[in-house]
Amino acid sequence: MAKPNYNFQKRQKEAARKARQDARLARRQSRTTDAGTATETGAASDPPAGEGTPPTVPPDKAEA
């Protein structure tokens, strides 16, 4: 019976991992460039009301 070639399996696994990481990096870079172009045009400069802003606390209740 033939011995399994662990070095070949390891190389294949590392190549697949590198391909996945490259694909993720490409997706992230395309997302950041898409967001960068939207910000430059002003489309994403103001967040919608109620999203991303913390609730305001009156000054008299802030230090209770």
N, CA, C and O atoms as a Maestro MAE file, in Angstrom:
{
 s_m_m2io_version
 :::
 2.0.0
}

f_m_ct {
 s_m_title
 :::
 protein
 m_atom[256] {
  # First column is atom index #
  i_m_mmod_type
  r_m_x_coord
  r_m_y_coord
  r_m_z_coord
  i_m_residue_number
  s_m_chain_name
  s_m_pdb_residue_name
  s_m_pdb_atom_name
  i_m_atomic_number
  :::
  1 25 0.851 -1.182 0.000 1 A "MET " " N  " 7
  2 3 0.000 0.000 0.000 1 A "MET " " CA " 6
  3 2 0.896 1.245 0.000 1 A "MET " " C  " 6
  4 15 1.933 1.267 0.664 1 A "MET " " O  " 8
  5 25 0.498 2.264 -0.736 2 A "ALA " " N  " 7
  6 3 1.305 3.480 -0.867 2 A "ALA " " CA " 6
  7 2 1.163 4.365 0.371 2 A "ALA " " C  " 6
  8 15 0.115 4.430 1.014 2 A "ALA " " O  " 8
  9 25 2.273 5.042 0.670 3 A "LYS " " N  " 7
  10 3 2.265 5.979 1.794 3 A "LYS " " CA " 6
  11 2 1.586 7.284 1.369 3 A "LYS " " C  " 6
  12 15 1.753 7.717 0.229 3 A "LYS " " O  " 8
  13 25 0.826 7.916 2.265 4 A "PRO " " N  " 7
  14 3 0.255 9.217 1.919 4 A "PRO " " CA " 6
  15 2 1.354 10.282 1.843 4 A "PRO " " C  " 6
  16 15 2.297 10.276 2.634 4 A "PRO " " O  " 8
  17 25 1.215 11.188 0.887 5 A "ASN " " N  " 7
  18 3 2.204 12.243 0.696 5 A "ASN " " CA " 6
  19 2 1.738 13.475 1.469 5 A "ASN " " C  " 6
  20 15 0.988 14.299 0.945 5 A "ASN " " O  " 8
  21 25 2.183 13.593 2.706 6 A "TYR " " N  " 7
  22 3 1.738 14.673 3.574 6 A "TYR " " CA " 6
  23 2 2.253 16.033 3.100 6 A "TYR " " C  " 6
  24 15 1.576 17.048 3.272 6 A "TYR " " O  " 8
  25 25 3.438 16.056 2.508 7 A "ASN " " N  " 7
  26 3 3.969 17.332 2.016 7 A "ASN " " CA " 6
  27 2 3.083 17.901 0.903 7 A "ASN " " C  " 6
  28 15 2.854 19.109 0.848 7 A "ASN " " O  " 8
  29 25 2.593 17.044 0.032 8 A "PHE " " N  " 7
  30 3 1.701 17.490 -1.038 8 A "PHE " " CA " 6
  31 2 0.402 18.033 -0.451 8 A "PHE " " C  " 6
  32 15 -0.084 19.084 -0.870 8 A "PHE " " O  " 8
  33 25 -0.156 17.313 0.521 9 A "GLN " " N  " 7
  34 3 -1.390 17.768 1.156 9 A "GLN " " CA " 6
  35 2 -1.183 19.112 1.839 9 A "GLN " " C  " 6
  36 15 -2.043 19.989 1.771 9 A "GLN " " O  " 8
  37 25 -0.040 19.270 2.495 10 A "LYS " " N  " 7
  38 3 0.255 20.526 3.182 10 A "LYS " " CA " 6
  39 2 0.368 21.667 2.182 10 A "LYS " " C  " 6
  40 15 -0.169 22.748 2.422 10 A "LYS " " O  " 8
  41 25 1.053 21.449 1.068 11 A "ARG " " N  " 7
  42 3 1.179 22.496 0.046 11 A "ARG " " CA " 6
  43 2 -0.176 22.877 -0.522 11 A "ARG " " C  " 6
  44 15 -0.449 24.056 -0.746 11 A "ARG " " O  " 8
  45 25 -1.037 21.872 -0.760 12 A "GLN " " N  " 7
  46 3 -2.369 22.144 -1.288 12 A "GLN " " CA " 6
  47 2 -3.198 22.962 -0.290 12 A "GLN " " C  " 6
  48 15 -3.906 23.895 -0.669 12 A "GLN " " O  " 8
  49 25 -3.093 22.596 0.977 13 A "LYS " " N  " 7
  50 3 -3.839 23.306 2.021 13 A "LYS " " CA " 6
  51 2 -3.356 24.745 2.129 13 A "LYS " " C  " 6
  52 15 -4.171 25.661 2.243 13 A "LYS " " O  " 8
  53 25 -2.035 24.962 2.096 14 A "GLU " " N  " 7
  54 3 -1.487 26.317 2.182 14 A "GLU " " CA " 6
  55 2 -1.865 27.139 0.956 14 A "GLU " " C  " 6
  56 15 -2.149 28.331 1.079 14 A "GLU " " O  " 8
  57 25 -1.873 26.527 -0.218 15 A "ALA " " N  " 7
  58 3 -2.255 27.241 -1.440 15 A "ALA " " CA " 6
  59 2 -3.727 27.653 -1.381 15 A "ALA " " C  " 6
  60 15 -4.080 28.759 -1.790 15 A "ALA " " O  " 8
  61 25 -4.579 26.769 -0.874 16 A "ALA " " N  " 7
  62 3 -6.002 27.100 -0.749 16 A "ALA " " CA " 6
  63 2 -6.200 28.221 0.265 16 A "ALA " " C  " 6
  64 15 -7.015 29.116 0.043 16 A "ALA " " O  " 8
  65 25 -5.466 28.183 1.373 17 A "ARG " " N  " 7
  66 3 -5.567 29.226 2.394 17 A "ARG " " CA " 6
  67 2 -5.126 30.566 1.832 17 A "ARG " " C  " 6
  68 15 -5.770 31.585 2.081 17 A "ARG " " O  " 8
  69 25 -4.025 30.575 1.070 18 A "LYS " " N  " 7
  70 3 -3.533 31.812 0.476 18 A "LYS " " CA " 6
  71 2 -4.531 32.374 -0.532 18 A "LYS " " C  " 6
  72 15 -4.724 33.587 -0.610 18 A "LYS " " O  " 8
  73 25 -5.163 31.495 -1.300 19 A "ALA " " N  " 7
  74 3 -6.166 31.948 -2.277 19 A "ALA " " CA " 6
  75 2 -7.358 32.581 -1.563 19 A "ALA " " C  " 6
  76 15 -7.878 33.604 -2.007 19 A "ALA " " O  " 8
  77 25 -7.791 31.972 -0.453 20 A "ARG " " N  " 7
  78 3 -8.911 32.545 0.308 20 A "ARG " " CA " 6
  79 2 -8.538 33.894 0.888 20 A "ARG " " C  " 6
  80 15 -9.336 34.831 0.846 20 A "ARG " " O  " 8
  81 25 -7.321 34.005 1.434 21 A "GLN " " N  " 7
  82 3 -6.884 35.279 2.013 21 A "GLN " " CA " 6
  83 2 -6.776 36.354 0.943 21 A "GLN " " C  " 6
  84 15 -7.148 37.502 1.184 21 A "GLN " " O  " 8
  85 25 -6.273 36.001 -0.234 22 A "ASP " " N  " 7
  86 3 -6.177 36.965 -1.332 22 A "ASP " " CA " 6
  87 2 -7.563 37.429 -1.766 22 A "ASP " " C  " 6
  88 15 -7.765 38.609 -2.056 22 A "ASP " " O  " 8
  89 25 -8.512 36.505 -1.810 23 A "ALA " " N  " 7
  90 3 -9.876 36.873 -2.193 23 A "ALA " " CA " 6
  91 2 -10.488 37.808 -1.157 23 A "ALA " " C  " 6
  92 15 -11.151 38.783 -1.512 23 A "ALA " " O  " 8
  93 25 -10.270 37.515 0.118 24 A "ARG " " N  " 7
  94 3 -10.779 38.395 1.177 24 A "ARG " " CA " 6
  95 2 -10.169 39.775 1.087 24 A "ARG " " C  " 6
  96 15 -10.867 40.782 1.205 24 A "ARG " " O  " 8
  97 25 -8.861 39.821 0.877 25 A "LEU " " N  " 7
  98 3 -8.172 41.103 0.773 25 A "LEU " " CA " 6
  99 2 -8.699 41.912 -0.411 25 A "LEU " " C  " 6
  100 15 -8.886 43.124 -0.303 25 A "LEU " " O  " 8
  101 25 -8.937 41.247 -1.530 26 A "ALA " " N  " 7
  102 3 -9.474 41.938 -2.710 26 A "ALA " " CA " 6
  103 2 -10.866 42.481 -2.422 26 A "ALA " " C  " 6
  104 15 -11.188 43.601 -2.819 26 A "ALA " " O  " 8
  105 25 -11.706 41.689 -1.728 27 A "ARG " " N  " 7
  106 3 -13.051 42.174 -1.387 27 A "ARG " " CA " 6
  107 2 -12.971 43.370 -0.458 27 A "ARG " " C  " 6
  108 15 -13.706 44.342 -0.635 27 A "ARG " " O  " 8
  109 25 -12.088 43.312 0.533 28 A "ARG " " N  " 7
  110 3 -11.957 44.424 1.480 28 A "ARG " " CA " 6
  111 2 -11.461 45.680 0.778 28 A "ARG " " C  " 6
  112 15 -11.950 46.778 1.044 28 A "ARG " " O  " 8
  113 25 -10.500 45.522 -0.110 29 A "GLN " " N  " 7
  114 3 -9.981 46.686 -0.827 29 A "GLN " " CA " 6
  115 2 -11.046 47.283 -1.731 29 A "GLN " " C  " 6
  116 15 -11.132 48.505 -1.850 29 A "GLN " " O  " 8
  117 25 -11.857 46.451 -2.369 30 A "SER " " N  " 7
  118 3 -12.911 46.989 -3.230 30 A "SER " " CA " 6
  119 2 -13.973 47.695 -2.391 30 A "SER " " C  " 6
  120 15 -14.554 48.687 -2.833 30 A "SER " " O  " 8
  121 25 -14.229 47.190 -1.184 31 A "ARG " " N  " 7
  122 3 -15.190 47.857 -0.304 31 A "ARG " " CA " 6
  123 2 -14.680 49.218 0.122 31 A "ARG " " C  " 6
  124 15 -15.434 50.190 0.123 31 A "ARG " " O  " 8
  125 25 -13.398 49.300 0.486 32 A "THR " " N  " 7
  126 3 -12.860 50.575 0.949 32 A "THR " " CA " 6
  127 2 -12.776 51.577 -0.189 32 A "THR " " C  " 6
  128 15 -12.989 52.769 0.034 32 A "THR " " O  " 8
  129 25 -12.473 51.132 -1.403 33 A "THR " " N  " 7
  130 3 -12.431 52.070 -2.520 33 A "THR " " CA " 6
  131 2 -13.837 52.511 -2.876 33 A "THR " " C  " 6
  132 15 -14.033 53.670 -3.243 33 A "THR " " O  " 8
  133 25 -14.839 51.616 -2.780 34 A "ASP " " N  " 7
  134 3 -16.224 52.011 -3.033 34 A "ASP " " CA " 6
  135 2 -16.681 53.030 -1.995 34 A "ASP " " C  " 6
  136 15 -17.325 54.020 -2.340 34 A "ASP " " O  " 8
  137 25 -16.354 52.795 -0.737 35 A "ALA " " N  " 7
  138 3 -16.741 53.727 0.320 35 A "ALA " " CA " 6
  139 2 -15.996 55.048 0.158 35 A "ALA " " C  " 6
  140 15 -16.554 56.109 0.435 35 A "ALA " " O  " 8
  141 25 -14.759 54.994 -0.281 36 A "GLY " " N  " 7
  142 3 -13.982 56.214 -0.481 36 A "GLY " " CA " 6
  143 2 -14.554 57.073 -1.583 36 A "GLY " " C  " 6
  144 15 -14.557 58.298 -1.456 36 A "GLY " " O  " 8
  145 25 -15.039 56.481 -2.662 37 A "THR " " N  " 7
  146 3 -15.615 57.268 -3.743 37 A "THR " " CA " 6
  147 2 -16.957 57.836 -3.332 37 A "THR " " C  " 6
  148 15 -17.306 58.941 -3.747 37 A "THR " " O  " 8
  149 25 -17.729 57.104 -2.517 38 A "ALA " " N  " 7
  150 3 -19.014 57.615 -2.065 38 A "ALA " " CA " 6
  151 2 -18.804 58.791 -1.116 38 A "ALA " " C  " 6
  152 15 -19.576 59.750 -1.137 38 A "ALA " " O  " 8
  153 25 -17.772 58.724 -0.290 39 A "THR " " N  " 7
  154 3 -17.501 59.806 0.645 39 A "THR " " CA " 6
  155 2 -17.037 61.051 -0.101 39 A "THR " " C  " 6
  156 15 -17.398 62.169 0.268 39 A "THR " " O  " 8
  157 25 -16.246 60.864 -1.137 40 A "GLU " " N  " 7
  158 3 -15.761 62.017 -1.891 40 A "GLU " " CA " 6
  159 2 -16.901 62.760 -2.567 40 A "GLU " " C  " 6
  160 15 -16.853 63.985 -2.679 40 A "GLU " " O  " 8
  161 25 -17.921 62.050 -3.018 41 A "THR " " N  " 7
  162 3 -19.036 62.699 -3.692 41 A "THR " " CA " 6
  163 2 -20.025 63.287 -2.694 41 A "THR " " C  " 6
  164 15 -20.884 64.084 -3.071 41 A "THR " " O  " 8
  165 25 -19.913 62.902 -1.416 42 A "GLY " " N  " 7
  166 3 -20.790 63.446 -0.392 42 A "GLY " " CA " 6
  167 2 -22.012 62.591 -0.135 42 A "GLY " " C  " 6
  168 15 -22.860 62.975 0.671 42 A "GLY " " O  " 8
  169 25 -22.134 61.460 -0.780 43 A "ALA " " N  " 7
  170 3 -23.309 60.613 -0.624 43 A "ALA " " CA " 6
  171 2 -23.361 59.988 0.774 43 A "ALA " " C  " 6
  172 15 -24.446 59.818 1.329 43 A "ALA " " O  " 8
  173 25 -22.230 59.652 1.335 44 A "ALA " " N  " 7
  174 3 -22.214 58.978 2.628 44 A "ALA " " CA " 6
  175 2 -21.641 59.862 3.725 44 A "ALA " " C  " 6
  176 15 -21.202 59.343 4.752 44 A "ALA " " O  " 8
  177 25 -21.630 61.156 3.547 45 A "SER " " N  " 7
  178 3 -20.999 62.017 4.537 45 A "SER " " CA " 6
  179 2 -21.870 62.211 5.774 45 A "SER " " C  " 6
  180 15 -21.333 62.308 6.877 45 A "SER " " O  " 8
  181 25 -23.193 62.271 5.634 46 A "ASP " " N  " 7
  182 3 -24.081 62.469 6.764 46 A "ASP " " CA " 6
  183 2 -24.829 61.180 7.066 46 A "ASP " " C  " 6
  184 15 -25.545 60.672 6.203 46 A "ASP " " O  " 8
  185 25 -24.677 60.634 8.284 47 A "PRO " " N  " 7
  186 3 -25.424 59.422 8.615 47 A "PRO " " CA " 6
  187 2 -26.898 59.760 8.816 47 A "PRO " " C  " 6
  188 15 -27.223 60.891 9.175 47 A "PRO " " O  " 8
  189 25 -27.785 58.813 8.595 48 A "PRO " " N  " 7
  190 3 -29.212 59.052 8.819 48 A "PRO " " CA " 6
  191 2 -29.482 59.354 10.287 48 A "PRO " " C  " 6
  192 15 -28.747 58.899 11.164 48 A "PRO " " O  " 8
  193 25 -30.516 60.107 10.550 49 A "ALA " " N  " 7
  194 3 -30.853 60.482 11.927 49 A "ALA " " CA " 6
  195 2 -31.184 59.236 12.733 49 A "ALA " " C  " 6
  196 15 -31.902 58.351 12.267 49 A "ALA " " O  " 8
  197 25 -30.654 59.180 13.945 50 A "GLY " " N  " 7
  198 3 -30.946 58.060 14.825 50 A "GLY " " CA " 6
  199 2 -29.972 56.913 14.699 50 A "GLY " " C  " 6
  200 15 -30.001 56.007 15.532 50 A "GLY " " O  " 8
  201 25 -29.109 56.906 13.696 51 A "GLU " " N  " 7
  202 3 -28.148 55.825 13.529 51 A "GLU " " CA " 6
  203 2 -26.744 56.340 13.796 51 A "GLU " " C  " 6
  204 15 -26.310 57.324 13.196 51 A "GLU " " O  " 8
  205 25 -26.049 55.684 14.680 52 A "GLY " " N  " 7
  206 3 -24.661 56.030 14.926 52 A "GLY " " CA " 6
  207 2 -24.462 57.198 15.870 52 A "GLY " " C  " 6
  208 15 -23.320 57.545 16.170 52 A "GLY " " O  " 8
  209 25 -25.522 57.813 16.347 53 A "THR " " N  " 7
  210 3 -25.366 58.923 17.284 53 A "THR " " CA " 6
  211 2 -25.827 58.458 18.656 53 A "THR " " C  " 6
  212 15 -26.893 57.853 18.774 53 A "THR " " O  " 8
  213 25 -25.043 58.729 19.694 54 A "PRO " " N  " 7
  214 3 -25.446 58.307 21.035 54 A "PRO " " CA " 6
  215 2 -26.591 59.179 21.536 54 A "PRO " " C  " 6
  216 15 -26.721 60.325 21.107 54 A "PRO " " O  " 8
  217 25 -27.409 58.667 22.421 55 A "PRO " " N  " 7
  218 3 -28.492 59.476 22.967 55 A "PRO " " CA " 6
  219 2 -27.927 60.605 23.809 55 A "PRO " " C  " 6
  220 15 -26.915 60.442 24.490 55 A "PRO " " O  " 8
  221 25 -28.583 61.738 23.756 56 A "THR " " N  " 7
  222 3 -28.111 62.891 24.530 56 A "THR " " CA " 6
  223 2 -28.673 62.816 25.943 56 A "THR " " C  " 6
  224 15 -29.812 62.401 26.159 56 A "THR " " O  " 8
  225 25 -27.842 63.230 26.904 57 A "VAL " " N  " 7
  226 3 -28.234 63.221 28.310 57 A "VAL " " CA " 6
  227 2 -28.241 64.665 28.780 57 A "VAL " " C  " 6
  228 15 -27.269 65.387 28.555 57 A "VAL " " O  " 8
  229 25 -29.311 65.102 29.426 58 A "PRO " " N  " 7
  230 3 -29.325 66.482 29.930 58 A "PRO " " CA " 6
  231 2 -28.174 66.709 30.903 58 A "PRO " " C  " 6
  232 15 -27.790 65.787 31.623 58 A "PRO " " O  " 8
  233 25 -27.615 67.920 30.939 59 A "PRO " " N  " 7
  234 3 -26.461 68.192 31.810 59 A "PRO " " CA " 6
  235 2 -26.748 67.964 33.292 59 A "PRO " " C  " 6
  236 15 -25.849 67.555 34.026 59 A "PRO " " O  " 8
  237 25 -27.966 68.215 33.749 60 A "ASP " " N  " 7
  238 3 -28.257 68.042 35.167 60 A "ASP " " CA " 6
  239 2 -28.305 66.564 35.583 60 A "ASP " " C  " 6
  240 15 -28.144 66.263 36.766 60 A "ASP " " O  " 8
  241 25 -28.522 65.637 34.642 61 A "LYS " " N  " 7
  242 3 -28.560 64.209 34.945 61 A "LYS " " CA " 6
  243 2 -27.276 63.492 34.578 61 A "LYS " " C  " 6
  244 15 -27.122 62.308 34.878 61 A "LYS " " O  " 8
  245 25 -26.355 64.189 33.935 62 A "ALA " " N  " 7
  246 3 -25.137 63.550 33.453 62 A "ALA " " CA " 6
  247 2 -24.223 63.122 34.595 62 A "ALA " " C  " 6
  248 15 -23.589 62.071 34.504 62 A "ALA " " O  " 8
  249 25 -24.139 63.891 35.646 63 A "GLU " " N  " 7
  250 3 -23.213 63.572 36.745 63 A "GLU " " CA " 6
  251 2 -23.962 63.213 38.003 63 A "GLU " " C  " 6
  252 15 -23.646 63.738 39.070 63 A "GLU " " O  " 8
  253 25 -24.924 62.356 37.921 64 A "ALA " " N  " 7
  254 3 -25.712 61.970 39.087 64 A "ALA " " CA " 6
  255 2 -25.115 60.787 39.779 64 A "ALA " " C  " 6
  256 15 -25.652 60.325 40.786 64 A "ALA " " O  " 8
  :::
 }
 m_bond[255] {
  # First column is bond index #
  i_m_from
  i_m_to
  i_m_order
  :::
  1 1 2 1
  2 2 3 1
  3 3 4 2
  4 3 5 1
  5 5 6 1
  6 6 7 1
  7 7 8 2
  8 7 9 1
  9 9 10 1
  10 10 11 1
  11 11 12 2
  12 11 13 1
  13 13 14 1
  14 14 15 1
  15 15 16 2
  16 15 17 1
  17 17 18 1
  18 18 19 1
  19 19 20 2
  20 19 21 1
  21 21 22 1
  22 22 23 1
  23 23 24 2
  24 23 25 1
  25 25 26 1
  26 26 27 1
  27 27 28 2
  28 27 29 1
  29 29 30 1
  30 30 31 1
  31 31 32 2
  32 31 33 1
  33 33 34 1
  34 34 35 1
  35 35 36 2
  36 35 37 1
  37 37 38 1
  38 38 39 1
  39 39 40 2
  40 39 41 1
  41 41 42 1
  42 42 43 1
  43 43 44 2
  44 43 45 1
  45 45 46 1
  46 46 47 1
  47 47 48 2
  48 47 49 1
  49 49 50 1
  50 50 51 1
  51 51 52 2
  52 51 53 1
  53 53 54 1
  54 54 55 1
  55 55 56 2
  56 55 57 1
  57 57 58 1
  58 58 59 1
  59 59 60 2
  60 59 61 1
  61 61 62 1
  62 62 63 1
  63 63 64 2
  64 63 65 1
  65 65 66 1
  66 66 67 1
  67 67 68 2
  68 67 69 1
  69 69 70 1
  70 70 71 1
  71 71 72 2
  72 71 73 1
  73 73 74 1
  74 74 75 1
  75 75 76 2
  76 75 77 1
  77 77 78 1
  78 78 79 1
  79 79 80 2
  80 79 81 1
  81 81 82 1
  82 82 83 1
  83 83 84 2
  84 83 85 1
  85 85 86 1
  86 86 87 1
  87 87 88 2
  88 87 89 1
  89 89 90 1
  90 90 91 1
  91 91 92 2
  92 91 93 1
  93 93 94 1
  94 94 95 1
  95 95 96 2
  96 95 97 1
  97 97 98 1
  98 98 99 1
  99 99 100 2
  100 99 101 1
  101 101 102 1
  102 102 103 1
  103 103 104 2
  104 103 105 1
  105 105 106 1
  106 106 107 1
  107 107 108 2
  108 107 109 1
  109 109 110 1
  110 110 111 1
  111 111 112 2
  112 111 113 1
  113 113 114 1
  114 114 115 1
  115 115 116 2
  116 115 117 1
  117 117 118 1
  118 118 119 1
  119 119 120 2
  120 119 121 1
  121 121 122 1
  122 122 123 1
  123 123 124 2
  124 123 125 1
  125 125 126 1
  126 126 127 1
  127 127 128 2
  128 127 129 1
  129 129 130 1
  130 130 131 1
  131 131 132 2
  132 131 133 1
  133 133 134 1
  134 134 135 1
  135 135 136 2
  136 135 137 1
  137 137 138 1
  138 138 139 1
  139 139 140 2
  140 139 141 1
  141 141 142 1
  142 142 143 1
  143 143 144 2
  144 143 145 1
  145 145 146 1
  146 146 147 1
  147 147 148 2
  148 147 149 1
  149 149 150 1
  150 150 151 1
  151 151 152 2
  152 151 153 1
  153 153 154 1
  154 154 155 1
  155 155 156 2
  156 155 157 1
  157 157 158 1
  158 158 159 1
  159 159 160 2
  160 159 161 1
  161 161 162 1
  162 162 163 1
  163 163 164 2
  164 163 165 1
  165 165 166 1
  166 166 167 1
  167 167 168 2
  168 167 169 1
  169 169 170 1
  170 170 171 1
  171 171 172 2
  172 171 173 1
  173 173 174 1
  174 174 175 1
  175 175 176 2
  176 175 177 1
  177 177 178 1
  178 178 179 1
  179 179 180 2
  180 179 181 1
  181 181 182 1
  182 182 183 1
  183 183 184 2
  184 183 185 1
  185 185 186 1
  186 186 187 1
  187 187 188 2
  188 187 189 1
  189 189 190 1
  190 190 191 1
  191 191 192 2
  192 191 193 1
  193 193 194 1
  194 194 195 1
  195 195 196 2
  196 195 197 1
  197 197 198 1
  198 198 199 1
  199 199 200 2
  200 199 201 1
  201 201 202 1
  202 202 203 1
  203 203 204 2
  204 203 205 1
  205 205 206 1
  206 206 207 1
  207 207 208 2
  208 207 209 1
  209 209 210 1
  210 210 211 1
  211 211 212 2
  212 211 213 1
  213 213 214 1
  214 214 215 1
  215 215 216 2
  216 215 217 1
  217 217 218 1
  218 218 219 1
  219 219 220 2
  220 219 221 1
  221 221 222 1
  222 222 223 1
  223 223 224 2
  224 223 225 1
  225 225 226 1
  226 226 227 1
  227 227 228 2
  228 227 229 1
  229 229 230 1
  230 230 231 1
  231 231 232 2
  232 231 233 1
  233 233 234 1
  234 234 235 1
  235 235 236 2
  236 235 237 1
  237 237 238 1
  238 238 239 1
  239 239 240 2
  240 239 241 1
  241 241 242 1
  242 242 243 1
  243 243 244 2
  244 243 245 1
  245 245 246 1
  246 246 247 1
  247 247 248 2
  248 247 249 1
  249 249 250 1
  250 250 251 1
  251 251 252 2
  252 251 253 1
  253 253 254 1
  254 254 255 1
  255 255 256 2
  :::
 }
}
